[in-house]
């Protein structure tokens, strides 16, 4: 089936935290969010409940795709009441006029829900999607299209390779993450006990490709074409993209 090989990179990480994933075409933005969550240590993707807000910035199409219901409602209100907003500009005090102009410019950007829009058109056209997760810790992630293939037959994503351990939830951004890692990995560090407890409470794991691929099996959104896979009793004998 038609599938995408994408490279997921956590911006500002050094050394770079990245994952290469193959996933069937036809995923919604919500499913892409699930994939990103499951190849990292974040906890907002399926099968977990939403933990933090996220958004995909589709700059080239002047769209934002987000689970932020407030942003969606604000945009819908603007669309239905443009005349009111124009009148508000005319009566705005001079000291607040620039702020109001910027606010209304943001409201003009189309806001879509992640469950109702698929990634295919934008990803194939622009080759890159920007994702922001947790507006407090402010994680910025880039999804880059590397290749479109038609010889992947599984109905769920697969991690192909990657590097470096990803941050846990609520660690305080990139700077906080590296402070966390230093203390977590050093038993003699004065903060080791606290960071170990944080790691356990947030289900933190060092980078483990096999574990990630077990989790990704749960993100099934296409029918696996077993008739095209070399298997015996659904146990994979040989496959280009999956070891087992």
Secondary structure, 3 states (H helix, E strand, C coil): CCEEEEEEEECCCCCCEEEEEEEECCCEHHHHHHHHHHHCCCCCCCCCCCCCCEEEEEHHHCEEEECCHHHHHHHHHHHHCHHHHHHHHHHCCHHHHHHHHHHHHHHHCEEECCCCCECHHHHHHHCEEEEEECCCCCEEEEEEEEEEECCCCCCCCEEEEEECCCCCCCCCHHHHHHHHHHHHHCCCCCCHHHHHHHHHHCCCCCCCHHHHHHHHCCCCCCCCCHHHCEEECCEEEECCCCCC
